[in-house]
Amino acid sequence: MSDGLLDDATLAKVEEVLQGACGLTLASSLRRSLEPALSRAALARGLSEVTFLRQLLLREPVAVEAFIEHAVIGETYFFRHPEHLRALASRARVHPGTFHVWSAGCASGEEPYSIAMALMAAGLGDGGRFRVLATDVSGRALLRAKTAVYSPWSLRRIEPDLERRFLTLLPGQPGQDPQHGVVPEVMRAVDFRRHNLATDAVPSMGFQAIFCRNVLIYFTPELVRVVLARLVSALAPGGLLFVSPAEVPLTNGLGLETLDAEGTPVLRVPLEPWPALEAASAHARRDTPVSLTAAALRRDTPPPANVVRLESRRPAPAPASRPPVPPAAAVVARPPPSPAVAKARPGDENGLLTRALAAAQAGNFEDAEALAREAARSMCPEAYLLLAMVAEARGDLFAAVEAVRKALYLEPQLAMGHATLVALYSRLDRRDEAERARQNALRALDGLDDEHPLRGVETTMTAGGLRQALSPRPSQVGWQGAR
């Protein structure tokens, strides 16, 4: 984005368009992510940024829909946070009757399909014992999800046996890697529906589990409480709520139990309702805005229930001394790919990183690598982070580590670079180096406010969110199963 195109006044108008179209507002630290989102949408429409911005401010439907897709629909992939899926399967095995799951904010469909695959792999049949409802605000994202065709970029974390069982190889386009299709029995287990979390009532009640991961980052604190109260009201007693690790503190004060699933927090509605939960649910069932007490809104208010352990039928997790693994090589998750968080970032004046990331997501790794290497000539650390992601997607973890090291050579205090090494070293089972990388990442965050946005390839992760993702998990014991 060229300098001055999105001054504060224009940025406010763009955000008004987003809010008017889908009810979403961004936290102050994330508003600048609208700028690279606009660049991506303009590129996708084949328009100059100035022309696309003009159409957007006139609220032309095609421009608004394209902007929503690139501002809200983030990069995702199959079997993100696999410990969540194992915890879900453990709970589903002991549930009598049909097990209902809601994937709220499903984007292009990888999450709900992963849920269905995990439940089938756990022995719940071909969907007869469970149903997955998948919703999103973007109609175009839902159309892509229903098509169920994905590039290798979306498959970069799925286990080979699950890939062989639930995905089929499709012919690829010339110059691109082959595409993969989801098998019909998995597709039949998922129902897609358009739904706006910010404005719409819950689509149903009595869910045994709800996934709403890396979505709350788009909402103001007030809207976060409204959405969370609605989600909690839609869960059955004992129902599980899955959010990203960085979003867990947002749920404080709602009376949810915190379970430990292999070192990752999972939230559960108590079988015996807590007063705070009853109050929040009562508000959520009304159409009027939720207004909780100041005490309930405090993030440092501890949940009233003891933390308990959710055991899945899986080998025992690593010892507590092992450093926590961020949810992905780029650590975050749901925010939209943001190749240029800072305005006029060096090395991306021509949109090289934007184009490189788009190529990677389409499975065209050769083009992605070539574009990223061209951006790297301008000494751009983010270009090397993208090269690391491409290498990881190809399974070359050593090349990924080397690329991150080059990024850190250019910018030693790049917190997202150190955090990426935590994930890579953990996958290589190099625990000491992973722990050193974690400590380096935390040191790079010293002095930064929690709301401070961090530089990275496809994320607007804040300093506070990364601190939460990197924080050690307490050793928790005391509960078997999630009945």
Protein Blocks (a to p, Z undefined) as FASTA:
>chain_A
ZZhklgfklmmmmmmmmmmmnopacdfklmmmmmmmmmmmmmmnopafklmmmmmmnopa
klmmmmmmmmmmccddehiakllmmmmmmmmmmpgcjdddddehjlnommmmmmmmmmmm
nonajojmpccddddfblklmmmmmnopacfklmmmbcfklmmmmpccddddehiacddd
ddfklmmmpccddddfklpccfbehiabdcdehklmmpcfklmmmmmmmmmmmpcehiac
dddfklmmmmgonlpacddeehiacddddfbdcfklmmmmmmmmpmbdcdddfklmpmkl
ccfbdcddddddddddddfklccddfbfnopambccdfblbghiehilnommmmmmmmmm
nopamlmmmmmmmmmmnopaklmmmmmmmmmmnopaklmmmmmmmmmmmmmmlmklmmmm
mmmmmmnopaklmmmmmmmmmmmmgopafklccddfkbccdfklmmmmmpccdddehiec
jZZ
